[in-house]
Amino acid sequence: MAGAGMEMQRVVDEDDEAPRGRPASRHDLWEWDKICAYRTNRVVRIQDANLGYLYWGVVSMIWLYIQILVIFVEGRHTFQEPGMGAVIAKVEAKGFGPDGKAFDASDLRFPIIEPSGAFIMTRRISLEGQKMGNCIDWDSPEKCPCGKHAVCVAGDFCEVKGWCPSLGDHNVDKPPAEAVVEDITGLEEAVLKIVAGIGFPSIDKHFHVAGATEGSSKLHNHITVSQLLEMADPPMKYQDIAKTGCVVAVNFFYSCDLTFSSVCEPKLVVKRVDDGTGFVQKRGKRKTIGGVETRDVVYMYGMRIIVDSSGIGRQVSLVPIVIQIGSCLALAQIASMVADFLMIRMYDKDRCDAYYKCKVIQTQAYSDLQERLDLVSDQRNKAQQSIGAGHFRSGGTGAGVALGLGAGGQAGMSSVLRGRTVGRSQQ
């Protein structure tokens, strides 16, 4: 029987999309086990007594450093605040000149009231009745040749206009004949009364006065000049400084722990700070007599006493304690670094190799594999774009078969070729 030709069936494209499952839930989008994953270090326990001694020895040294130096010596576990100090000094003195003239506190002190110390005169050189004229200025003598406003005298110095006869720093040791030199005696028993205190506003509201605590030293409240000079560094006597004067620093140093107590007493330190040059100050007083202006000048040698009150207040605080604990834990890593270095560097080769295998795990070289994986990912994206555009759609045998890299493959495009269903004529 002759077969009649049959109409070819329509070509039907298969829908090869992946079967749809249930829609992704919110739990699948947010995998909290991975997001909140906990990471911890893997520990290798090396059973070696020598390394153990070294490790725990370094740890013990770090612990002792924190405990002794940082905490007990420097007090870094406390909140520390510099204090605000205040001082005042008063002098009760009476001295006598070579002619029996008496000098009381108003004669010996200049200025009378000083906020940070006191001055006590021990020697005086006075020159009265200076008049304006031409003479050598011994405060700043000018050597020949002279300027146009000066005249050279005896080929050495220049005469300029000034107060004459001149008394200055360069001739005070050999003053003019008109000058009067008075060395004051009896000041060894002059009394110096010092009041010093300090406050730490951020720690407590008290103002701590030196000597206010029962049983503390109150020597500074009534100390003689001779006692003060003996306490100085270096020790001195009144006769050593009577002609040149000196500068003495009296320091009240506070270092107070106010965590559980409000008692705060200073340490008294006395030191000479003028390096042996002495101390002198010059005063001048002008007056007019009979229409002529004159000046009286005085050189005053003496003790310049500088008083200061300073220090640190401390109070235990949680913040510095936490900081020191963190510092201790961070420094403890040094022990591991030292032990690891000796473990794989200082032993014999066999033991070093064995320790190295325990400590270090070497992986394969993934750099070339990563490059190939990136290439495969790019090709896969291109294939998916082509499939989406309908370039590879068919049905039949081979539909849905993935052609790409197999095991050990090097490169290529991973794609899916979909076949078409085609009807055949029957005879």
PyMOL commands that set and color helices and strands:
alter all, ss='L'
color gray80, all
select helices_A, chain A and resi 26-29+32-35+49-73+105-108+187-189+219-221+225-231+238-241+318-331+333-345+349-359+367-388
alter helices_A, ss='H'
color red, helices_A
select strands_A, chain A and resi 78-82+84-92+94-96+102-104+117-136+151-153+157-164+180-183+191-199+207-209+223-224+246-257+267-272+280-289+292-316+401-403+415-417
alter strands_A, ss='S'
color yellow, strands_A
deselect
rebuild
show_as cartoon
